[in-house]
Amino acid sequence: MDEPPNLFPSRESEPTAKDHLREAGLDPSGHRARLRKRLLEGGDDALADHELIEYLLMIAIPRQDMKPIARVLIQRFGSLAAVLNADAQTLMGVPGVKDAAAAALKIVGITARRLARQTVREEPVLSSWQALLDYLHIDMAHLTHERVRVLYLNTQNRLILDDKVADGDIDEAAIHPRKVIHKAMDIGAAALILVHNHPSGSPEPSRADIQITQKIMEAGRLLGVTVHDHVIIGREGHVSLKAKGLI
């Protein structure tokens, strides 16, 4: 026999006003509103790194406290840049981070790289050196493996190709001097800049870094291609072999 309906449910089972607000995706504690106000009214440093991550996650997941996940992400990856540049599968390996949250984080990293790359393309590289360094740091400083790239320039020293040559240690197996120079000739480049990163964090050049640079410069001289510099990027900064008088 069916039980009669409970005409007088206990007050404990009734949703509270905060429950209704939370269900509607609103912010009963006011935390999100305060965070948003600080973001809109403050400067670039108004929010800490974990709060920037938290705000992005709040947009993707409107009905959950995202502060703990934001702190875990910063701790897990080590920095804001590393979080924003992590691949989606790695991000989703963190408990609480699903596809919507991973997408919200990745879109910022992608946007930052495109903006930086556009700035580099708009001006001659040698006269906008800081813009180039900013671009390289955004794109490479967070990497956990070594990446070699060659920036090919035209006669006005404008970027015509950013070529990711190889991932791995920099040696002649990864970056063959004659291949680098012949690539320049094939695309009509007059000059180039070598770039790679040091995952250890320190950008100080090794003997191999200097030797491979000298060999590429020698090959370039034979075929009329100038090697302007070799820049090494690390989390602790960067080193220009030319500025240090090593080439």
N, C-alpha and C positions, 0 to 999 in steps of 0.2 A: 504494500500500500504506500502510495506516495506521501512523503512528509509535507505538511502544510508549509507554505512559504513563510519565511521569517519577516513578519511585518514590522518588527522593531529591531533592526540590526544594532549592535553595540556601536557606540561612538568611536571605539578604537578602530573599527574596520572602515570608517569613513575617511576618504582622502582629505588631507589637509590642504590649506591654501598653497603651501610650498609645493606639495605634490602636484597640484594643478599647474603651477608655474613651471615646474621642472618638466612635466609632461608636454607642455607647450613649447619647450625648448628655451624657456626664459631663465633668468638668473636670480633666484630668490635671495641669495646672500649678497648680491651686488658685486661679487668679485670680478666677473667678466666686464661689467660696466666700468669698474675702476681701472681695470687693465686697459680697456679701450680708450678711456679718457687720457691716461698717461701716454699712450701711444700717439694719440692725435694732438695733444697739447705739448708734449715734451720734445726734446731733440733726439738725435740719433742714439743717445745713450739712456733714454728714458726707461727702456726695458732691458733687463739682464738677458743673457743668451738663452737661459732656460725658459724665460718668459716669452721670448720671441717664438720659440718652438711651441710653447703652450698655446699661444694665440693662433698659430697656424692650425694646430690640432683642434682647437675649439671651433674653428670654421668648418672643419671636416666632420667633427663629431660634436654636435651642439648640446647633447644632454648628458655629458659625463665630465667629471673632474679630471682635467688633462695634466694638471701640475705634476703628479707622480710619474706619469709616463714621460713627460718632457725632461724631468731630472734624470730618469733612467737612460734616456737617449743620449743626453750630454755625457753622462758617465760612461756609457757603453762605447761611444765613438770618440770621445775625447775633446771635441770642440764643436762649435756651431757649424763651421764650414764642413767638417767631416759628416755631420748629420745631413746637411742639405745636399751633399754630393754622394751620399751612399746610394747603392743600387736598391731597387724596390724590394727584391727578394730578401736582402739582408735586413732592410728596415722591418719587413713583415715578420722577421724572425724574433723581433722583440715583442713580448707579450703585450697585448692591447693595441698593437699597430696593425690595422687591416689595410685593404687596398685604398680606401678613401684617404686615410691618414698618410700613407706612403705617397700618394699622388700629390697631396697638399704640400708635403715637404719637397718632393722632387721638382715641382713646378717653379719653386723659388730658385733652386740651384740652376736650373736650365735658363731661367730668365736672367739671372745674374751673369752667366757666361755669355749669353747672346748680347747683352748690353755692353759688356766689356769688350767682346770681339768687334762689335760695331764701332766702338770708339777707336780701336786700334786701326781699323780699316779706313777710317775717315781722314787720317792725317799721315804724313810721312813718318815711318816708325822711329827714325833716329831723332826727330824733333819732338816726338811725344813718347819719350822713353818710359816715363812713369806710368803712362796708360798701358804700355806693353807689359811692364812688370806687374801691374795690378791684374791684368788679364791672365798672365801666367800663374800668379799666385792663386787666383780663384780656380783655375782649371787644374792645377797640378800639385799644390802644396799638401793637399789632403791625401794623395794617393799612397797606398801601402805597398806598391811595387814601382820599380823604376821604369820610366817612359822616356823615350827619345823622340824628339820632333825637330823638324827643320822648317823655319820660316823663310819662304822664298819671296824676294822683293824685286820690284821692277827698277827701271833706271831712276825713278823719282823716289826710290826707297819706300814705296807703298807695298803693303802686303798683298800678294797675289795668290799665295797658297800656304796654308798651315798644314804641313804634312806630318802625320803621326807615323813615324818610321817603324818603331818597334817597341815592345815591352820587354824589359830585361836589362841585364848589365850592358853598359856602353862599351862595345869593342867592335872589331872589324867584322865579326859575324853578324852583329845587329845593325851596324851602320857602315856600309862599305864606302870609303871615300869616293871612288870613281862613280859609283851609282848615285851618290848624292849630287855630284857635280853634273853628271849627264842628265839627271832629272831637271836641274836648273836650266840646262840648255834646251831640253825638250819643251819646257813651258815658257821659254823666253825670259827667264829671271837673270838679272844682272848681279845680284848679291844674295846673301843668305845669312841667317843667324841660327846657330845651333842652340838647342835647349834640351835639358833633361833635368829630372828631379832626383833628390836623394831622400828616400823614405825614412832614413835614420833621423832626419830633421836638420842635420848640419849641412850647409851647402858648400863646405870647403872642398875644392877639387882634388881628385886623386891623380896619381901619375898617369893612369890610363886615360883620364879625361883630357889631360894636356896633350898627350901623345896623339890621340885620335884627332884632336882639333888641328894639330900641326900638319898631320897627313892630309886632312881635307883642305887645308889652306894651300898646301903644295899642289894638290890636284887642281884646285881652283885657279891658281896662278897660271898653270899651263893652258887652261881653256878659257881664261878671261872672266872668271866668276869670283867676286870678292866675298870673303868671309868676314863679316863685320865683327862678330863676337860669338862667344859661347857662354850662355847664361845657365847657371845651375840654381834650381829652386829647392828650398827646404822650408820646413815649418818655422825654422828660426830665422829665415830671411833669404837672401840670394847673394850670389857671387858672380861678377862679370870677370871672365878671364882677361879680357882686354884691360879693364880698369885696374886689375892687379898686376899688369905688366907681364902676364904669363904667355901671351901670344903677340 
